[in-house]
């Protein structure tokens, strides 16, 4: 029989940094991981910016995106709050 189309999920882990310093932190991590210049690496900023940053991946068919925190453990509460806001905004679209 034919498998349910939703049974196969395309998953991706994506670096995520909340806050105003997100672009610098993502750029530094991309350099550390030797991501080619001009390559996309992660999402960050406000919940709205992160949600917008996920759009190209979702449009490409990635239907399970795990946001991977970068930075010190002291920033984990901010990351968790951001991820919750992003999830809520995606759940209503």
Secondary structure, 3 states (H helix, E strand, C coil): CCCCHHHCCCEEEEEEEECCCHHHHHHHHHHHCCCCCCCCCCEEECHHHHHHHHHHHHHCCCCEEEEEECCCHHHHHHHHHHHHHHHHHHHCC
